[in-house]
Amino acid sequence: MNATRAPEYTSSIAETSLGPVEYAVVGTGAPVVVLHGSPGGIDAAALMARMLPRDRISAILLSRPGYLGTDLAGRTTIDEQADLVAALLDHLGIERAGVYTWSGGGPAGYRFAVRHPGRVTALVANAAVSRAYELPHQDLPTRLLFTTAPGQWLMRLLAAHQPQQFVQGTLSSEGDLGPEELTARVEQVFADPDARQFVLDLGPASMPDKVRRAGFRNDLDRFAEITSLELGRITAPTLVVQGTADADLPPAHSTFAAAAVPGAELLTLDRGTHLALYIHPDAAAAQARVVDFLLRR
């Protein structure tokens, strides 16, 4: 089921005014910066960008500091990471771009819009951290699976050889679905090749392994310190997307952001998990709305 796919991007290191950053550009058209969650990296950003049409959007993928090829040193704060996005756009000769951010990429995306308002054409925040956040409690077996090398090896093995069980475990941990809902959602995802592949590919890109651990730990430290992201200062058109059964990020983060950002729109996916924008029964319509929103000029 988890067939080998052709590479979705070729990464390079940009020597920006604020230091090196791993990035790639895929597609042609309107530029959109894609900010991955926690954990993540440029590979996770590439998965996020699969829904963006390559003939209409030029997706700017990057590894945030502490992930994969982007060193953490000197870029630990949320504002420093937001400014690094501006420095990357300078390096690429791009004046203005859309921003698509998910989960732990939310703070940097929001602060980029606050600190560099003239450079953001539109902002889409998908289940994005918008205020102080701490990782939900995980029982010991879950912690061992996701935070130890043997556990991460087991998860990769499961994804490769028992994909349906892997999908079920992922949706169970990412959403507050009842047993019947979970069974139905797993069947729906497994019947959709794109949704199934997204979940299977996201697993390795979202584990806090040795090439992501520094970024993940820094993210959690910085998110716990948030007092205000000054969302009321955002002037860019903003669309907030949220699944109502998200167990990874409390939906209150999105309702808070939608109320705080002037003129923001809120798109909710009923009984959607943290992966709702990609695997919900209404994902195709939601993705189309996101694309149209990002293409606002």
N, C-alpha and C positions, 0 to 999 in steps of 0.2 A: 504493500500500500504506500509506503514512504519512499517512492522512487527518487533517484537522483535527479536533481533539477539543474539546469544550466545556471551558471553564476548570474546573479541579478545585478551585480555592480563590480567595479574595479576601484578599490580604494587607493587614495594617495595621501600624503602628508602635506598639508598647507602650512607654510611658515608665515603665520600672521603676525601682526604687530603685538599681539598678546600671547604669542607662543604657538607651538605646533598643534595642529588638530587633524585627526583622521577624518577624511570626508570622501564623498563620491557624488557625482551628479548623474541622474538617470532621466531620460526623457527629454522632450523639447517642448517649449511653450512657456507659460507663466511660471516664474520661480516660486517654489514653496519649500521652506525649511521644515524638516521632519525631525522632531525631538523625541527620542525614545524614553522609555520608562526606567524603573529601578527594580532589578538589574536590567541590563540591556547592552547596547552597543550599536555600531553601524549596521550589524546584521539584523538586529531587531528593528531598526529604522527602515531597512529595506523591506522587511515583512509588512510594516505599517503602510509603506508606499505602494504595495501591490495594487491597492484599490484606486490609485491615482492614474488616470489615463496618460500614457507616455507621449501621446501625440498632442496633448493639451497642457501638460504640466511638466516642468523641469524640477524634479524632486532633488533637493539638496540634503543628502544624508550625512550624518556625522556621528562620531562617538563622543558623548559628553565626557568631560574630564574624569579620569579614573577608570575608564572603560576601554578595553582593547588597546588601540593604538594612540589614544590621547592621554598623555600623562596628567596626573592630578596636580602636581606641584604648581603653586601659584594661582590656581583657579578653583579654590575650594568653596568659595561663597557662591550663593545663588546669583548675586549681581555680577560677579566676575564671570560666571558661566553665561549669563545673558549678554554681557559685553563681548564675550568671545564669539557669539553668533554674529554680532555686528562686524567684528574683525574678519571673520570668514567671508562675509558678504563683501567687505572691502577688498579682500584678496581676490575674489571672483569678479570684481567690477560690477556688482549688482547693487543698485541703490535701494530698491524696495522689493519686498517679497511677502508672500503669504506665510503663515506659520501654522503647522499642524503638530500638536503636542498631545501626548498620552501619559496618563498616570504620573509617575515621578518626573517626567519631563515638564509637567505643568508649571512649577515655580519658575524655572528658567524662561519658559515661553511667556508667562504673564509678565515677568520683570523685563524681558526684552521689549514687550509692547509698552511698558511704562517708561523705560529709560530711553527708548529710541522710537518714539511714536511716529515720526515721519517715515519710518522705514517699513512699516507693517501695513500691507494692503488689506488683510483679513486674518483673523485668528480663530482657529478651531481648537477647542480644548476638550478632549475626549477623556471622560472619567479622570480628571486631572486634579492633583493636589492643589488646593487653593488657600489652605491655612495650616496651622500646626498639625502634624501628623506623626503617629507612631505606629509601627508595624503591629498588626493584630496578633493576638496570642496564638502561638502554634504549639500543638502537643509535641511530645518528644519524638515519636516516629516521623512526624512531618519535618521537624527540624533536622533530624538525621538524614532524611531523604534529600533535602534541598541544600544543606549547608556543609555536608561532608563529601569528600571525593568518592568514597564507595557508593553513597546514596545517589550522587549525581550520575555515576556510571550506570547504576541500576535504572535510573529514570530514562537514560538514553537507550538502554537495552530494551526497556519496556516499549518505548516509542517505536523502535525498529521492528520488534517481533510480536508485540501485543498492542497494536495501535488503538483498538477499541477500548481496552482497559485503561490505556494512557489518557485517551480523550475523556473518559468518564472521571478519572481521578482529577484531571485538570479542571473540568467544569464543576466538580464537587467542591474543590478548594477555592475557586474563583467566584462562586455564586451561592446564594441562599435558596437553592431550589429543593423542593420536597422530592421524595423518592420517585413519584410518578412523573413529576416535571423533569427530573434529571434523566430518567430513562428515555422520555420522549425527546428531550433536547439532544442527547447523545445519538439517538437514531437519526434525528434530523441532520445533525452535523456529519455523521458518517455517510449519509446519503448524498451529501454535497461535496464533490471532490475539492473545491477551493477552500471551503470552511474546514474540512478535515485536514488538508495539507497545512493550512495556517496554524492550527493547534499543534500539529506534530512538529512543525518547523520552529514554532515559538519556544518550545520546551528548552532546547539547548541554548537559545539566545537569551533566556531569562533566568538562568541559574547563576548564583553568586560564586562562580568558580574563580580560580586564581587570577584570571585576566579581567575580572569584573569586580572582585571583592573590594578593592580600594574605593572605587566609585560608589558601590552600594553602601558601604559603611559611612562614607562621607555624606551621601544623600540622606540617610536616616538621621545623622547628627544634625544636618542643616535643617531638615524638615521639622524636627522637634523644636528648633529654636524660633520658628516663624512666629512673629507677632502680627505683622501685616504685610501683604504684598502690594498694598496700595492699589487695589483693583479699580477703585473709583477714578483713577487717573487714566485708565485705558481709553483711548479715543478710537481705536480701530474697530470696525465691525466685528462682532464676536459671536460665535456659535458654540454653545456648551452642549456636549452629548453625554448621556448617562443612562446606564441600565439600572432599573429599579431593584434588582436582586443582586447587586454587586456586593460581594463579601470581602473584596480586597481593598476597595476604597469606599468609605461611607458615602452614599449618594448625597448626603448633606453638603459635601464639598462642592458639588456641582450646583445645587440649588443656591448655596451661598454665593458662588461666583456669578451665577446668572442674575442674582439680585444686586450684586455689588458693581458689576461692570455696566456702565451706562448704555442702555439700548440693547443689551445682550439678549440673544434668543436661546431658549432651552429646548433641546430635542431629547425626549425620554423614550427609552425602549422598554416596554412593559415586561417585567420578569426577565430582564436581560442581565447577564453576568458581567464581570469586568471585561470580557471579550465580546460584548454584545455587538459592537459596530462591525464585527467580522463574522459572527456566527449566529446572530439572532435571526429568527424567521423573517424579520423585516429589514435585515441588514442591507440588501440591495438598494432599497429605497432610501435608507439612511445614508448610505455611501454616496448615492447620487446627489443628495442634498448637500453633503459635505463638499463634494467636488464643485458643485455650482457655487457654493459659498466662497470657497477658496479662489474661485476665478473672478470674484467681484473686483473691479479695478477702481 
